[in-house]
Amino acid sequence: MDVIAEIRRRFHVDKEIITSLSSTFNLSRPTSVNISRRLKSLFISVKTTPIRSWALFTSS
């Protein structure tokens, strides 16, 4: 579980590329492709998800 957190931190905060992460953690190519897809999909979904329940936070 610590490896996943470390990969996410290095990718998003340190802007390290997937190939560099793969070689650092000795990951195979299929694993690095899966990680790349997952990281990019999570990043896109977080940025594009609209807030639907904004009315709950407004005072009446």
Buried (B, 14 or more C-beta within 10 A) or exposed (E): EEEEEEBBEBBEEEEBEBEEBBEEBEBEEEEBEEBBEEBEEEEEEEEEEEEEEEEEEEEE
